[in-house]
Amino acid sequence: MRSLAAPLRWWKRRRALAKLTTLDDHILYDIGLTRADVRWAMNLPLGHDAAQELQRRRPTRGLRHR
């Protein structure tokens, strides 16, 4: 049962990431992402936690401050 937990969690996270593609580019920019970042994460092999990889990639770019 434990071996199925991580892939199921990753699948749920990918579904949540897919919702990011519906956001406006300005909103993505405000949270430190680009549409290309989201596409990159969505195209990772299924054995990777796309949300975690996207989070790792995100800090390399400065966030816009208001």
C-alpha positions as CSV (number, residue, x, y, z in Angstrom):
1,M,0.0,0.0,0.0
2,R,2.8,2.4,0.9
3,S,4.4,2.0,-2.6
4,L,1.2,3.4,-4.2
5,A,1.0,6.5,-1.9
6,A,3.7,8.6,-3.5
7,P,2.6,8.1,-7.1
8,L,-1.0,8.8,-6.2
9,R,0.1,12.0,-4.4
10,W,2.2,13.0,-7.4
11,W,-0.8,12.4,-9.7
12,K,-3.0,14.6,-7.5
13,R,-0.3,17.3,-7.5
14,R,-0.1,17.2,-11.3
15,R,-3.8,17.7,-11.5
16,A,-3.4,20.8,-9.3
17,L,-0.5,22.0,-11.5
18,A,-2.7,21.7,-14.6
19,K,-5.0,24.3,-13.1
20,L,-2.0,26.7,-13.1
21,T,-2.2,26.7,-16.9
22,T,-5.6,28.5,-16.7
23,L,-4.1,31.5,-14.8
24,D,-3.1,34.7,-16.5
25,D,0.6,35.2,-17.1
26,H,0.6,38.2,-14.7
27,I,-0.7,36.0,-11.9
28,L,1.9,33.3,-12.6
29,Y,4.6,36.0,-12.6
30,D,3.4,37.3,-9.2
31,I,3.9,33.8,-7.8
32,G,7.3,33.5,-9.4
33,L,6.4,31.2,-12.3
34,T,6.1,31.4,-16.0
35,R,3.9,29.4,-18.3
36,A,7.0,27.7,-19.6
37,D,7.9,26.6,-16.1
38,V,4.4,25.0,-15.7
39,R,4.7,23.3,-19.1
40,W,8.2,22.0,-18.2
41,A,6.9,20.5,-14.9
42,M,3.9,19.0,-16.6
43,N,6.2,17.3,-19.2
44,L,8.4,15.6,-16.6
45,P,8.2,11.8,-16.6
46,L,5.4,10.4,-14.4
47,G,7.9,9.0,-11.9
48,H,8.8,12.6,-10.8
49,D,7.0,14.8,-8.4
50,A,6.3,17.6,-10.8
51,A,5.1,20.0,-8.0
52,Q,8.3,19.4,-6.1
53,E,10.5,19.9,-9.1
54,L,8.7,23.1,-10.0
55,Q,9.2,24.3,-6.4
56,R,12.9,23.6,-6.7
57,R,13.1,25.5,-10.0
58,R,11.1,28.5,-8.7
59,P,13.6,30.0,-6.2
60,T,16.2,30.5,-8.9
61,R,14.3,33.5,-10.1
62,G,13.5,36.6,-8.0
63,L,9.9,37.2,-7.1
64,R,8.2,40.4,-8.0
65,H,7.5,42.5,-4.9
66,R,4.7,44.9,-4.6
